[in-house]
Amino acid sequence: MSGYFPQIVKIISSEKGGTYACGTGIMLKDSDNMGVKEGMILTNAHVVSDSPCVKVVFPFLPQQHLAVHVLSISHDHDLALLELHPMVKNWMRTYVKKTYNLDALPCIALGDSDILRAGDDIIAVGHPLGLNEQQRTFGKLQ
C-alpha cells in the first residue's frame, strides 16, 4: 500500500438528474470515548447531502465503488459521518487480511488540535475536484 494513504478515500454521491458529487473521506480509528466504530468515515456534508446513493472508493481498490450509509450530517460544521454497510465491512476485513496481512481496516485516529503549534509540519491529502489519484500538499501550520 505504498504511494498513497490507504486511510484516505474518495466519496461519490449521486444527485438528482443523474449528476454526482465527489469528495474526500477519512477512515476513522475505533474510539470508545468518541463513539467511533470500525468502518466509520468522516467527510463533508456538502458532498453527501440529499443524496439517495453514497459510495466509497478505496485507493487500493480503485475500480470498486462500495456502499456506505449516511449516519449523521452537521450542516453547521459541514461534516458528515458515514459507515460501511456490515457486509461490505466484513468483506473489506477479509480482503485486507488476505491481501496485506492487516488485522483491521486502514484508519486514522482523531488527534488533539490543542497540541498543534505554528510551524508544525502538515500535509493535506485528498481528492479535490473529484480527481481519481490522491493529491498531496505539504506545508507548515500558520
N, CA, C and O atoms as CSV, one atom per row, in Angstrom:
chain,resi,resn,atom,element,x,y,z
A,1,MET,N,N,0.824,-1.191,0.000
A,1,MET,CA,C,0.000,0.000,0.000
A,1,MET,C,C,0.870,1.258,0.000
A,1,MET,O,O,0.547,2.231,0.681
A,2,SER,N,N,1.934,1.247,-0.734
A,2,SER,CA,C,2.791,2.420,-0.752
A,2,SER,C,C,2.382,3.375,-1.866
A,2,SER,O,O,1.709,2.972,-2.815
A,3,GLY,N,N,2.786,4.640,-1.753
A,3,GLY,CA,C,2.489,5.625,-2.781
A,3,GLY,C,C,1.206,6.402,-2.548
A,3,GLY,O,O,0.938,7.361,-3.271
A,4,TYR,N,N,0.423,6.027,-1.584
A,4,TYR,CA,C,-0.804,6.736,-1.266
A,4,TYR,C,C,-1.153,6.453,0.192
A,4,TYR,O,O,-0.517,5.626,0.845
A,5,PHE,N,N,-2.143,7.129,0.679
A,5,PHE,CA,C,-2.621,6.924,2.045
A,5,PHE,C,C,-3.881,6.058,1.967
A,5,PHE,O,O,-4.918,6.538,1.511
A,6,PRO,N,N,-3.816,4.792,2.402
A,6,PRO,CA,C,-4.981,3.909,2.280
A,6,PRO,C,C,-6.154,4.329,3.157
A,6,PRO,O,O,-7.277,3.872,2.944
A,7,GLN,N,N,-5.908,5.197,4.145
A,7,GLN,CA,C,-6.973,5.658,5.051
A,7,GLN,C,C,-7.805,6.782,4.436
A,7,GLN,O,O,-8.889,7.100,4.927
A,8,ILE,N,N,-7.293,7.380,3.360
A,8,ILE,CA,C,-7.986,8.486,2.698
A,8,ILE,C,C,-8.733,7.917,1.504
A,8,ILE,O,O,-8.128,7.308,0.622
A,9,VAL,N,N,-10.048,8.113,1.471
A,9,VAL,CA,C,-10.886,7.505,0.453
A,9,VAL,C,C,-11.610,8.566,-0.364
A,9,VAL,O,O,-11.728,9.718,0.052
A,10,LYS,N,N,-12.087,8.159,-1.525
A,10,LYS,CA,C,-12.884,9.038,-2.377
A,10,LYS,C,C,-14.353,8.725,-2.124
A,10,LYS,O,O,-14.746,7.559,-2.083
A,11,ILE,N,N,-15.157,9.759,-1.954
A,11,ILE,CA,C,-16.594,9.623,-1.739
A,11,ILE,C,C,-17.309,10.047,-3.019
A,11,ILE,O,O,-17.013,11.098,-3.588
A,12,ILE,N,N,-18.243,9.227,-3.461
A,12,ILE,CA,C,-19.047,9.549,-4.644
A,12,ILE,C,C,-20.512,9.449,-4.251
A,12,ILE,O,O,-20.956,8.431,-3.719
A,13,SER,N,N,-21.271,10.533,-4.521
A,13,SER,CA,C,-22.699,10.517,-4.199
A,13,SER,C,C,-23.490,10.934,-5.424
A,13,SER,O,O,-23.102,11.842,-6.159
A,14,SER,N,N,-24.604,10.253,-5.628
A,14,SER,CA,C,-25.466,10.594,-6.763
A,14,SER,C,C,-26.385,11.738,-6.355
A,14,SER,O,O,-26.715,11.910,-5.182
A,15,GLU,N,N,-26.779,12.496,-7.337
A,15,GLU,CA,C,-27.690,13.610,-7.101
A,15,GLU,C,C,-28.840,13.534,-8.088
A,15,GLU,O,O,-28.821,12.716,-9.008
A,16,LYS,N,N,-29.821,14.365,-7.907
A,16,LYS,CA,C,-30.965,14.381,-8.820
A,16,LYS,C,C,-30.501,14.729,-10.231
A,16,LYS,O,O,-29.573,15.515,-10.415
A,17,GLY,N,N,-31.144,14.147,-11.200
A,17,GLY,CA,C,-30.814,14.439,-12.585
A,17,GLY,C,C,-29.634,13.635,-13.119
A,17,GLY,O,O,-29.171,13.878,-14.233
A,18,GLY,N,N,-29.143,12.675,-12.328
A,18,GLY,CA,C,-28.056,11.821,-12.805
A,18,GLY,C,C,-26.661,12.376,-12.591
A,18,GLY,O,O,-25.685,11.708,-12.930
A,19,THR,N,N,-26.534,13.575,-12.043
A,19,THR,CA,C,-25.203,14.113,-11.760
A,19,THR,C,C,-24.689,13.503,-10.464
A,19,THR,O,O,-25.431,12.847,-9.733
A,20,TYR,N,N,-23.414,13.730,-10.191
A,20,TYR,CA,C,-22.852,13.213,-8.954
A,20,TYR,C,C,-21.858,14.198,-8.365
A,20,TYR,O,O,-21.347,15.087,-9.047
A,21,ALA,N,N,-21.600,14.014,-7.076
A,21,ALA,CA,C,-20.619,14.833,-6.363
A,21,ALA,C,C,-19.511,13.918,-5.876
A,21,ALA,O,O,-19.748,12.751,-5.566
A,22,CYS,N,N,-18.304,14.449,-5.811
A,22,CYS,CA,C,-17.160,13.694,-5.301
A,22,CYS,C,C,-16.494,14.494,-4.198
A,22,CYS,O,O,-16.549,15.724,-4.174
A,23,GLY,N,N,-15.868,13.772,-3.288
A,23,GLY,CA,C,-15.141,14.416,-2.207
A,23,GLY,C,C,-14.175,13.439,-1.581
A,23,GLY,O,O,-13.930,12.353,-2.106
A,24,THR,N,N,-13.633,13.842,-0.457
A,24,THR,CA,C,-12.646,13.048,0.259
A,24,THR,C,C,-13.225,12.587,1.577
A,24,THR,O,O,-13.980,13.316,2.220
A,25,GLY,N,N,-12.873,11.375,1.982
A,25,GLY,CA,C,-13.278,10.849,3.277
A,25,GLY,C,C,-12.074,10.319,4.031
A,25,GLY,O,O,-11.047,9.995,3.435
A,26,ILE,N,N,-12.208,10.233,5.337
A,26,ILE,CA,C,-11.145,9.734,6.206
A,26,ILE,C,C,-11.699,8.549,6.982
A,26,ILE,O,O,-12.695,8.682,7.694
A,27,MET,N,N,-11.064,7.400,6.849
A,27,MET,CA,C,-11.439,6.216,7.626
A,27,MET,C,C,-11.006,6.447,9.075
A,27,MET,O,O,-9.825,6.668,9.343
A,28,LEU,N,N,-11.952,6.397,10.000
A,28,LEU,CA,C,-11.667,6.714,11.398
A,28,LEU,C,C,-11.296,5.470,12.201
A,28,LEU,O,O,-11.840,4.386,11.993
A,29,LYS,N,N,-10.355,5.657,13.124
A,29,LYS,CA,C,-9.926,4.588,14.030
A,29,LYS,C,C,-10.949,4.449,15.150
A,29,LYS,O,O,-11.516,5.440,15.610
A,30,ASP,N,N,-11.184,3.203,15.590
A,30,ASP,CA,C,-12.089,2.949,16.717
A,30,ASP,C,C,-11.714,3.840,17.899
A,30,ASP,O,O,-10.537,4.035,18.205
A,31,SER,N,N,-12.737,4.371,18.551
A,31,SER,CA,C,-12.532,5.194,19.738
A,31,SER,C,C,-13.784,5.115,20.602
A,31,SER,O,O,-14.793,5.756,20.305
A,32,ASP,N,N,-13.716,4.331,21.666
A,32,ASP,CA,C,-14.879,4.156,22.527
A,32,ASP,C,C,-15.335,5.474,23.146
A,32,ASP,O,O,-16.535,5.725,23.262
A,33,ASN,N,N,-14.375,6.320,23.547
A,33,ASN,CA,C,-14.758,7.567,24.212
A,33,ASN,C,C,-15.379,8.573,23.239
A,33,ASN,O,O,-16.003,9.540,23.675
A,34,MET,N,N,-15.218,8.359,21.920
A,34,MET,CA,C,-15.825,9.256,20.937
A,34,MET,C,C,-16.973,8.586,20.185
A,34,MET,O,O,-17.611,9.219,19.344
A,35,GLY,N,N,-17.241,7.319,20.475
A,35,GLY,CA,C,-18.321,6.608,19.811
A,35,GLY,C,C,-18.017,6.203,18.379
A,35,GLY,O,O,-18.937,5.963,17.598
A,36,VAL,N,N,-16.738,6.125,18.023
A,36,VAL,CA,C,-16.344,5.762,16.664
A,36,VAL,C,C,-16.103,4.260,16.593
A,36,VAL,O,O,-15.424,3.686,17.445
A,37,LYS,N,N,-16.675,3.624,15.554
A,37,LYS,CA,C,-16.508,2.195,15.346
A,37,LYS,C,C,-15.795,1.952,14.015
A,37,LYS,O,O,-15.782,2.815,13.137
A,38,GLU,N,N,-15.203,0.764,13.882
A,38,GLU,CA,C,-14.548,0.397,12.635
A,38,GLU,C,C,-15.533,0.545,11.468
A,38,GLU,O,O,-16.701,0.169,11.570
A,39,GLY,N,N,-15.038,1.095,10.373
A,39,GLY,CA,C,-15.867,1.267,9.187
A,39,GLY,C,C,-16.535,2.617,9.085
A,39,GLY,O,O,-17.275,2.867,8.134
A,40,MET,N,N,-16.286,3.515,10.065
A,40,MET,CA,C,-16.858,4.860,10.002
A,40,MET,C,C,-15.928,5.781,9.218
A,40,MET,O,O,-14.704,5.675,9.297
A,41,ILE,N,N,-16.544,6.686,8.459
A,41,ILE,CA,C,-15.820,7.587,7.568
A,41,ILE,C,C,-16.317,9.008,7.812
A,41,ILE,O,O,-17.522,9.247,7.894
A,42,LEU,N,N,-15.383,9.946,7.926
A,42,LEU,CA,C,-15.721,11.361,8.075
A,42,LEU,C,C,-15.531,12.046,6.727
A,42,LEU,O,O,-14.506,11.865,6.071
A,43,THR,N,N,-16.526,12.835,6.316
A,43,THR,CA,C,-16.436,13.585,5.062
A,43,THR,C,C,-17.171,14.906,5.241
A,43,THR,O,O,-17.607,15.235,6.344
A,44,ASN,N,N,-17.307,15.659,4.159
A,44,ASN,CA,C,-18.026,16.928,4.210
A,44,ASN,C,C,-19.514,16.720,3.922
A,44,ASN,O,O,-19.886,15.911,3.072
A,45,ALA,N,N,-20.346,17.454,4.633
A,45,ALA,CA,C,-21.797,17.353,4.455
A,45,ALA,C,C,-22.207,17.715,3.040
A,45,ALA,O,O,-23.107,17.088,2.481
A,46,HIS,N,N,-21.561,18.721,2.446
A,46,HIS,CA,C,-21.986,19.149,1.113
A,46,HIS,C,C,-21.752,18.075,0.044
A,46,HIS,O,O,-22.329,18.150,-1.041
A,47,VAL,N,N,-20.919,17.088,0.338
A,47,VAL,CA,C,-20.663,16.003,-0.619
A,47,VAL,C,C,-21.815,15.002,-0.637
A,47,VAL,O,O,-22.122,14.435,-1.686
A,48,VAL,N,N,-22.452,14.779,0.505
A,48,VAL,CA,C,-23.451,13.701,0.611
A,48,VAL,C,C,-24.877,14.183,0.891
A,48,VAL,O,O,-25.805,13.374,0.875
A,49,SER,N,N,-25.072,15.462,1.143
A,49,SER,CA,C,-26.416,15.962,1.487
A,49,SER,C,C,-27.427,15.638,0.402
A,49,SER,O,O,-27.165,15.821,-0.787
A,50,ASP,N,N,-28.581,15.156,0.828
A,50,ASP,CA,C,-29.710,14.874,-0.064
A,50,ASP,C,C,-29.373,13.879,-1.166
A,50,ASP,O,O,-30.017,13.889,-2.215
A,51,SER,N,N,-28.395,13.035,-0.956
A,51,SER,CA,C,-28.026,12.044,-1.962
A,51,SER,C,C,-28.696,10.709,-1.654
A,51,SER,O,O,-28.594,10.214,-0.531
A,52,PRO,N,N,-29.378,10.121,-2.630
A,52,PRO,CA,C,-30.002,8.821,-2.396
A,52,PRO,C,C,-29.004,7.662,-2.400
A,52,PRO,O,O,-29.326,6.565,-1.943
A,53,CYS,N,N,-27.802,7.898,-2.909
A,53,CYS,CA,C,-26.820,6.820,-3.008
A,53,CYS,C,C,-25.418,7.371,-2.793
A,53,CYS,O,O,-24.966,8.248,-3.530
A,54,VAL,N,N,-24.727,6.846,-1.770
A,54,VAL,CA,C,-23.358,7.283,-1.473
A,54,VAL,C,C,-22.468,6.049,-1.493
A,54,VAL,O,O,-22.813,5.008,-0.933
A,55,LYS,N,N,-21.316,6.182,-2.146
A,55,LYS,CA,C,-20.355,5.074,-2.231
A,55,LYS,C,C,-18.964,5.579,-1.909
A,55,LYS,O,O,-18.689,6.776,-1.980
A,56,VAL,N,N,-18.086,4.644,-1.551
A,56,VAL,CA,C,-16.704,4.967,-1.212
A,56,VAL,C,C,-15.778,4.164,-2.123
A,56,VAL,O,O,-16.069,3.021,-2.477
A,57,VAL,N,N,-14.652,4.789,-2.497
A,57,VAL,CA,C,-13.638,4.133,-3.316
A,57,VAL,C,C,-12.325,4.164,-2.542
A,57,VAL,O,O,-11.809,5.236,-2.227
A,58,PHE,N,N,-11.788,2.988,-2.237
A,58,PHE,CA,C,-10.506,2.893,-1.548
A,58,PHE,C,C,-9.373,2.993,-2.566
A,58,PHE,O,O,-9.507,2.488,-3.681
A,59,PRO,N,N,-8.249,3.640,-2.204
A,59,PRO,CA,C,-7.156,3.787,-3.176
A,59,PRO,C,C,-6.548,2.463,-3.619
A,59,PRO,O,O,-5.975,2.381,-4.706
A,60,PHE,N,N,-6.664,1.434,-2.800
A,60,PHE,CA,C,-6.119,0.132,-3.168
A,60,PHE,C,C,-7.168,-0.746,-3.859
A,60,PHE,O,O,-6.890,-1.898,-4.193
A,61,LEU,N,N,-8.369,-0.203,-4.071
A,61,LEU,CA,C,-9.437,-0.868,-4.828
A,61,LEU,C,C,-10.090,0.155,-5.760
A,61,LEU,O,O,-11.285,0.422,-5.632
A,62,PRO,N,N,-9.332,0.731,-6.693
A,62,PRO,CA,C,-9.841,1.873,-7.466
A,62,PRO,C,C,-11.055,1.585,-8.343
A,62,PRO,O,O,-11.766,2.518,-8.717
A,63,GLN,N,N,-11.310,0.343,-8.677
A,63,GLN,CA,C,-12.449,0.019,-9.543
A,63,GLN,C,C,-13.699,-0.370,-8.753
A,63,GLN,O,O,-14.747,-0.628,-9.345
A,64,GLN,N,N,-13.599,-0.413,-7.426
A,64,GLN,CA,C,-14.723,-0.835,-6.584
A,64,GLN,C,C,-15.403,0.376,-5.946
A,64,GLN,O,O,-14.749,1.159,-5.257
A,65,HIS,N,N,-16.701,0.535,-6.169
A,65,HIS,CA,C,-17.491,1.573,-5.505
A,65,HIS,C,C,-18.336,0.855,-4.465
A,65,HIS,O,O,-19.306,0.177,-4.806
A,66,LEU,N,N,-17.967,1.004,-3.188
A,66,LEU,CA,C,-18.582,0.240,-2.103
A,66,LEU,C,C,-19.642,1.060,-1.369
A,66,LEU,O,O,-19.477,2.260,-1.149
A,67,ALA,N,N,-20.712,0.404,-1.001
A,67,ALA,CA,C,-21.858,1.072,-0.381
A,67,ALA,C,C,-21.550,1.546,1.037
A,67,ALA,O,O,-20.920,0.838,1.822
A,68,VAL,N,N,-22.006,2.755,1.345
A,68,VAL,CA,C,-21.935,3.305,2.699
A,68,VAL,C,C,-23.301,3.884,3.065
A,68,VAL,O,O,-24.127,4.181,2.201
A,69,HIS,N,N,-23.506,4.030,4.358
A,69,HIS,CA,C,-24.741,4.590,4.899
A,69,HIS,C,C,-24.402,5.917,5.566
A,69,HIS,O,O,-23.418,6.006,6.300
A,70,VAL,N,N,-25.199,6.938,5.321
A,70,VAL,CA,C,-25.000,8.236,5.976
A,70,VAL,C,C,-25.627,8.151,7.365
A,70,VAL,O,O,-26.844,8.016,7.496
A,71,LEU,N,N,-24.781,8.232,8.411
A,71,LEU,CA,C,-25.254,8.138,9.789
A,71,LEU,C,C,-25.732,9.474,10.325
A,71,LEU,O,O,-26.759,9.554,11.000
A,72,SER,N,N,-24.971,10.532,10.017
A,72,SER,CA,C,-25.266,11.834,10.607
A,72,SER,C,C,-24.682,12.942,9.745
A,72,SER,O,O,-23.627,12.779,9.132
A,73,ILE,N,N,-25.382,14.074,9.706
A,73,ILE,CA,C,-24.901,15.241,8.959
A,73,ILE,C,C,-25.017,16.470,9.847
A,73,ILE,O,O,-26.040,16.683,10.498
A,74,SER,N,N,-23.960,17.277,9.869
A,74,SER,CA,C,-23.987,18.567,10.541
A,74,SER,C,C,-23.719,19.639,9.485
A,74,SER,O,O,-22.579,19.844,9.068
A,75,HIS,N,N,-24.778,20.313,9.064
A,75,HIS,CA,C,-24.611,21.372,8.067
A,75,HIS,C,C,-23.871,22.565,8.669
A,75,HIS,O,O,-23.151,23.267,7.959
A,76,ASP,N,N,-24.043,22.803,9.978
A,76,ASP,CA,C,-23.349,23.914,10.640
A,76,ASP,C,C,-21.833,23.774,10.566
A,76,ASP,O,O,-21.116,24.770,10.466
A,77,HIS,N,N,-21.348,22.529,10.616
A,77,HIS,CA,C,-19.901,22.278,10.577
A,77,HIS,C,C,-19.451,21.688,9.246
A,77,HIS,O,O,-18.269,21.395,9.064
A,78,ASP,N,N,-20.384,21.513,8.317
A,78,ASP,CA,C,-20.127,20.890,7.007
A,78,ASP,C,C,-19.434,19.543,7.159
A,78,ASP,O,O,-18.467,19.252,6.455
A,79,LEU,N,N,-19.933,18.724,8.079
A,79,LEU,CA,C,-19.385,17.388,8.311
A,79,LEU,C,C,-20.477,16.336,8.203
A,79,LEU,O,O,-21.640,16.584,8.521
A,80,ALA,N,N,-20.072,15.149,7.744
A,80,ALA,CA,C,-20.977,14.010,7.685
A,80,ALA,C,C,-20.237,12.774,8.154
A,80,ALA,O,O,-19.050,12.606,7.876
A,81,LEU,N,N,-20.940,11.916,8.865
A,81,LEU,CA,C,-20.386,10.657,9.332
A,81,LEU,C,C,-21.071,9.536,8.558
A,81,LEU,O,O,-22.295,9.413,8.554
A,82,LEU,N,N,-20.243,8.722,7.905
A,82,LEU,CA,C,-20.726,7.602,7.101
A,82,LEU,C,C,-20.268,6.304,7.740
A,82,LEU,O,O,-19.378,6.300,8.590
A,83,GLU,N,N,-20.879,5.205,7.329
A,83,GLU,CA,C,-20.446,3.895,7.809
A,83,GLU,C,C,-20.582,2.880,6.688
A,83,GLU,O,O,-21.587,2.855,5.978
A,84,LEU,N,N,-19.557,2.036,6.532
A,84,LEU,CA,C,-19.631,0.938,5.578
A,84,LEU,C,C,-20.770,0.011,5.971
A,84,LEU,O,O,-20.980,-0.248,7.156
A,85,HIS,N,N,-21.505,-0.487,4.992
A,85,HIS,CA,C,-22.535,-1.481,5.272
A,85,HIS,C,C,-21.856,-2.708,5.887
A,85,HIS,O,O,-20.723,-3.020,5.523
A,86,PRO,N,N,-22.526,-3.416,6.817
A,86,PRO,CA,C,-21.900,-4.552,7.510
A,86,PRO,C,C,-21.310,-5.607,6.580
A,86,PRO,O,O,-20.213,-6.099,6.842
A,87,MET,N,N,-22.003,-5.969,5.503
A,87,MET,CA,C,-21.458,-6.968,4.579
A,87,MET,C,C,-20.200,-6.458,3.883
A,87,MET,O,O,-19.253,-7.215,3.672
A,88,VAL,N,N,-20.191,-5.170,3.525
A,88,VAL,CA,C,-19.026,-4.563,2.882
A,88,VAL,C,C,-17.854,-4.531,3.863
A,88,VAL,O,O,-16.717,-4.830,3.499
A,89,LYS,N,N,-18.152,-4.162,5.117
A,89,LYS,CA,C,-17.101,-4.110,6.144
A,89,LYS,C,C,-16.478,-5.485,6.352
A,89,LYS,O,O,-15.255,-5.603,6.433
A,90,ASN,N,N,-17.295,-6.514,6.438
A,90,ASN,CA,C,-16.771,-7.877,6.610
A,90,ASN,C,C,-15.934,-8.302,5.416
A,90,ASN,O,O,-14.874,-8.907,5.582
A,91,TRP,N,N,-16.403,-7.990,4.212
A,91,TRP,CA,C,-15.640,-8.313,3.008
A,91,TRP,C,C,-14.294,-7.580,3.006
A,91,TRP,O,O,-13.260,-8.156,2.665
A,92,MET,N,N,-14.327,-6.282,3.397
A,92,MET,CA,C,-13.085,-5.486,3.446
A,92,MET,C,C,-12.103,-6.052,4.467
A,92,MET,O,O,-10.906,-6.120,4.188
A,93,ARG,N,N,-12.577,-6.459,5.636
A,93,ARG,CA,C,-11.700,-7.066,6.645
A,93,ARG,C,C,-10.994,-8.290,6.068
A,93,ARG,O,O,-9.781,-8.445,6.211
A,94,THR,N,N,-11.762,-9.151,5.418
A,94,THR,CA,C,-11.188,-10.354,4.812
A,94,THR,C,C,-10.183,-9.984,3.726
A,94,THR,O,O,-9.111,-10.584,3.643
A,95,TYR,N,N,-10.521,-9.006,2.900
A,95,TYR,CA,C,-9.653,-8.589,1.803
A,95,TYR,C,C,-8.307,-8.048,2.307
A,95,TYR,O,O,-7.255,-8.462,1.819
A,96,VAL,N,N,-8.335,-7.121,3.285
A,96,VAL,CA,C,-7.066,-6.539,3.759
A,96,VAL,C,C,-6.239,-7.556,4.541
A,96,VAL,O,O,-5.012,-7.462,4.568
A,97,LYS,N,N,-6.895,-8.525,5.176
A,97,LYS,CA,C,-6.163,-9.585,5.877
A,97,LYS,C,C,-5.453,-10.484,4.866
A,97,LYS,O,O,-4.263,-10.769,5.002
A,98,LYS,N,N,-6.195,-10.926,3.857
A,98,LYS,CA,C,-5.639,-11.842,2.868
A,98,LYS,C,C,-4.603,-11.158,1.966
A,98,LYS,O,O,-3.571,-11.751,1.654
A,99,THR,N,N,-4.868,-9.927,1.550
A,99,THR,CA,C,-4.016,-9.242,0.590
A,99,THR,C,C,-2.824,-8.544,1.230
A,99,THR,O,O,-1.723,-8.575,0.681
A,100,TYR,N,N,-3.031,-7.905,2.401
A,100,TYR,CA,C,-1.984,-7.092,3.023
A,100,TYR,C,C,-1.576,-7.580,4.406
A,100,TYR,O,O,-0.720,-6.973,5.051
A,101,ASN,N,N,-2.183,-8.675,4.868
A,101,ASN,CA,C,-1.918,-9.223,6.196
A,101,ASN,C,C,-2.189,-8.199,7.307
A,101,ASN,O,O,-1.445,-8.120,8.285
A,102,LEU,N,N,-3.255,-7.425,7.142
A,102,LEU,CA,C,-3.665,-6.442,8.149
A,102,LEU,C,C,-4.827,-7.002,8.949
A,102,LEU,O,O,-5.722,-7.641,8.396
A,103,ASP,N,N,-4.811,-6.759,10.254
A,103,ASP,CA,C,-5.875,-7.252,11.127
A,103,ASP,C,C,-7.061,-6.296,11.235
A,103,ASP,O,O,-8.082,-6.635,11.833
A,104,ALA,N,N,-6.927,-5.097,10.654
A,104,ALA,CA,C,-8.004,-4.114,10.717
A,104,ALA,C,C,-7.968,-3.260,9.450
A,104,ALA,O,O,-6.967,-3.228,8.734
A,105,LEU,N,N,-9.061,-2.581,9.194
A,105,LEU,CA,C,-9.111,-1.677,8.053
A,105,LEU,C,C,-8.153,-0.506,8.290
A,105,LEU,O,O,-7.997,-0.066,9.429
A,106,PRO,N,N,-7.506,0.007,7.233
A,106,PRO,CA,C,-6.638,1.176,7.400
A,106,PRO,C,C,-7.458,2.356,7.922
A,106,PRO,O,O,-8.531,2.649,7.396
A,107,CYS,N,N,-6.952,3.032,8.959
A,107,CYS,CA,C,-7.709,4.130,9.554
A,107,CYS,C,C,-6.770,5.144,10.202
A,107,CYS,O,O,-5.574,4.902,10.365
A,108,ILE,N,N,-7.346,6.278,10.563
A,108,ILE,CA,C,-6.611,7.375,11.201
A,108,ILE,C,C,-7.304,7.710,12.522
A,108,ILE,O,O,-8.527,7.831,12.579
A,109,ALA,N,N,-6.505,7.857,13.584
A,109,ALA,CA,C,-7.052,8.281,14.878
A,109,ALA,C,C,-7.223,9.793,14.878
A,109,ALA,O,O,-6.374,10.526,14.371
A,110,LEU,N,N,-8.323,10.248,15.449
A,110,LEU,CA,C,-8.502,11.688,15.614
A,110,LEU,C,C,-7.507,12.182,16.654
A,110,LEU,O,O,-7.303,11.535,17.681
A,111,GLY,N,N,-6.896,13.318,16.389
A,111,GLY,CA,C,-5.886,13.848,17.287
A,111,GLY,C,C,-6.412,14.999,18.125
A,111,GLY,O,O,-7.593,15.343,18.075
A,112,ASP,N,N,-5.517,15.578,18.888
A,112,ASP,CA,C,-5.829,16.701,19.773
A,112,ASP,C,C,-5.283,17.975,19.145
A,112,ASP,O,O,-4.071,18.188,19.130
A,113,SER,N,N,-6.159,18.820,18.630
A,113,SER,CA,C,-5.720,20.047,17.965
A,113,SER,C,C,-5.072,21.042,18.931
A,113,SER,O,O,-4.400,21.976,18.494
A,114,ASP,N,N,-5.267,20.850,20.238
A,114,ASP,CA,C,-4.664,21.757,21.215
A,114,ASP,C,C,-3.141,21.632,21.273
A,114,ASP,O,O,-2.468,22.537,21.766
A,115,ILE,N,N,-2.585,20.513,20.771
A,115,ILE,CA,C,-1.129,20.352,20.826
A,115,ILE,C,C,-0.428,20.910,19.586
A,115,ILE,O,O,0.801,20.962,19.542
A,116,LEU,N,N,-1.205,21.331,18.576
A,116,LEU,CA,C,-0.610,21.899,17.369
A,116,LEU,C,C,-0.057,23.286,17.646
A,116,LEU,O,O,-0.626,24.056,18.420
A,117,ARG,N,N,1.065,23.593,16.999
A,117,ARG,CA,C,1.700,24.906,17.146
A,117,ARG,C,C,2.076,25.449,15.780
A,117,ARG,O,O,2.342,24.683,14.854
A,118,ALA,N,N,2.100,26.762,15.654
A,118,ALA,CA,C,2.551,27.403,14.416
A,118,ALA,C,C,3.938,26.876,14.067
A,118,ALA,O,O,4.813,26.776,14.928
A,119,GLY,N,N,4.128,26.539,12.789
A,119,GLY,CA,C,5.402,26.000,12.333
A,119,GLY,C,C,5.438,24.484,12.251
A,119,GLY,O,O,6.365,23.928,11.662
A,120,ASP,N,N,4.440,23.787,12.836
A,120,ASP,CA,C,4.379,22.323,12.733
A,120,ASP,C,C,4.210,21.929,11.267
A,120,ASP,O,O,3.516,22.603,10.506
A,121,ASP,N,N,4.854,20.827,10.884
A,121,ASP,CA,C,4.683,20.288,9.539
A,121,ASP,C,C,3.277,19.716,9.393
A,121,ASP,O,O,2.768,19.054,10.297
A,122,ILE,N,N,2.656,19.980,8.242
A,122,ILE,CA,C,1.334,19.431,7.973
A,122,ILE,C,C,1.284,18.909,6.540
A,122,ILE,O,O,2.096,19.286,5.695
A,123,ILE,N,N,0.327,18.046,6.291
A,123,ILE,CA,C,0.087,17.528,4.950
A,123,ILE,C,C,-1.416,17.474,4.728
A,123,ILE,O,O,-2.169,17.026,5.593
A,124,ALA,N,N,-1.841,17.934,3.561
A,124,ALA,CA,C,-3.242,17.836,3.160
A,124,ALA,C,C,-3.309,16.782,2.058
A,124,ALA,O,O,-2.568,16.851,1.078
A,125,VAL,N,N,-4.200,15.809,2.226
A,125,VAL,CA,C,-4.337,14.722,1.267
A,125,VAL,C,C,-5.809,14.586,0.915
A,125,VAL,O,O,-6.672,14.651,1.790
A,126,GLY,N,N,-6.092,14.396,-0.367
A,126,GLY,CA,C,-7.479,14.199,-0.736
A,126,GLY,C,C,-7.692,14.054,-2.221
A,126,GLY,O,O,-6.756,13.847,-2.993
A,127,HIS,N,N,-8.947,14.166,-2.600
A,127,HIS,CA,C,-9.384,14.029,-3.987
A,127,HIS,C,C,-10.106,15.310,-4.404
A,127,HIS,O,O,-11.319,15.294,-4.610
A,128,PRO,N,N,-9.372,16.422,-4.531
A,128,PRO,CA,C,-10.043,17.669,-4.894
A,128,PRO,C,C,-10.648,17.578,-6.294
A,128,PRO,O,O,-10.085,16.951,-7.192
A,129,LEU,N,N,-11.786,18.207,-6.455
A,129,LEU,CA,C,-12.483,18.258,-7.740
A,129,LEU,C,C,-12.788,16.873,-8.303
A,129,LEU,O,O,-12.984,16.722,-9.509
A,130,GLY,N,N,-12.829,15.857,-7.432
A,130,GLY,CA,C,-13.172,14.514,-7.865
A,130,GLY,C,C,-12.063,13.757,-8.569
A,130,GLY,O,O,-12.320,12.730,-9.197
A,131,LEU,N,N,-10.827,14.249,-8.475
A,131,LEU,CA,C,-9.715,13.558,-9.124
A,131,LEU,C,C,-9.575,12.138,-8.594
A,131,LEU,O,O,-9.772,11.894,-7.404
A,132,ASN,N,N,-9.238,11.204,-9.471
A,132,ASN,CA,C,-9.090,9.807,-9.058
A,132,ASN,C,C,-7.863,9.595,-8.190
A,132,ASN,O,O,-7.947,8.908,-7.172
A,133,GLU,N,N,-6.740,10.157,-8.559
A,133,GLU,CA,C,-5.498,9.996,-7.800
A,133,GLU,C,C,-5.482,10.950,-6.610
A,133,GLU,O,O,-5.923,12.095,-6.714
A,134,GLN,N,N,-4.971,10.468,-5.480
A,134,GLN,CA,C,-4.836,11.342,-4.310
A,134,GLN,C,C,-3.855,12.466,-4.628
A,134,GLN,O,O,-2.828,12.261,-5.275
A,135,GLN,N,N,-4.200,13.637,-4.161
A,135,GLN,CA,C,-3.330,14.799,-4.293
A,135,GLN,C,C,-2.779,15.120,-2.902
A,135,GLN,O,O,-3.468,14.947,-1.897
A,136,ARG,N,N,-1.528,15.592,-2.859
A,136,ARG,CA,C,-0.898,15.923,-1.572
A,136,ARG,C,C,-0.285,17.308,-1.629
A,136,ARG,O,O,0.288,17.718,-2.638
A,137,THR,N,N,-0.420,18.009,-0.532
A,137,THR,CA,C,0.219,19.311,-0.372
A,137,THR,C,C,0.883,19.330,0.986
A,137,THR,O,O,0.260,19.001,1.995
A,138,PHE,N,N,2.153,19.715,1.012
A,138,PHE,CA,C,2.915,19.786,2.258
A,138,PHE,C,C,3.082,21.238,2.646
A,138,PHE,O,O,3.167,22.110,1.781
A,139,GLY,N,N,3.131,21.507,3.948
A,139,GLY,CA,C,3.324,22.868,4.387
A,139,GLY,C,C,3.571,22.947,5.880
A,139,GLY,O,O,3.831,21.946,6.548
A,140,LYS,N,N,3.482,24.163,6.378
A,140,LYS,CA,C,3.657,24.457,7.799
A,140,LYS,C,C,2.366,25.087,8.311
A,140,LYS,O,O,1.722,25.868,7.610
A,141,LEU,N,N,2.007,24.745,9.516
A,141,LEU,CA,C,0.822,25.323,10.136
A,141,LEU,C,C,1.076,26.796,10.412
A,141,LEU,O,O,2.114,27.163,10.962
A,142,GLN,N,N,0.133,27.629,10.032
A,142,GLN,CA,C,0.265,29.081,10.237
A,142,GLN,C,C,-0.539,29.512,11.447
A,142,GLN,O,O,-0.558,30.695,11.787
